[in-house]
Amino acid sequence: MREINVNQLTDNLFEAISKEWMLVTAGTKDEFNTMTANWGGMGYLWNRPVAFIFIRPERYTFNFIEQNDYLTLSFLGEEHKEVHKICGTRSGRDMDKVKATGLLPLPTPNESTTFEQARLTFECKKLYADLIKPENFIDPSITDRWYDKAHGGFHKMYVMEIVRVLAR
């Protein structure tokens, strides 16, 4: 992978996040977990390029995010949907996702992890985090649809500086 400037991106990130999905990976090069996500976005905030994601505290990856300053958002391409299905429906508490999917871990300069299969990776540093609060929803249909016993608890939002973009 080669490092590129965030301003060199030509991807439609709306398409990439919503249709291709991404792997959120946190931890150290020796102990990490990855999960599939398709809620998030990217933009410019506090005079920095940023990404934001939403993770439920029940997820195994949550503790890895909480305990580390850096994490990665990796895009594998739509041809890797089977990897995303496993990483989105199975817990790292119960299985070795890397072994089950054939992912090949690749350490980043800040000792995060991406994967050799990734076509695009954002290495991010956490800047801000807060739990989504039910009383702050203006449209109650969102809580009715996404926050019931079947879905789980309220997400924690992370705003992160994009410190490095790696591309194939």
Secondary structure, DSSP 8 states (H G I E B T S, - for coil): -EEE-GGG--S-HHHIIIII-EEEEEE-SSSEEEEEE--EEEEEETTEEEEEEEE-TTSHHHHHHHH-SEEEEEE--GGGHHHHHHHHHS-TTTS-HHHHHT--EEE-TTS-EEETT-SEEEEEEEEEEEE--GGG-S-HHHHHHHSSTTT-S--EEEEEEEEEEEE-
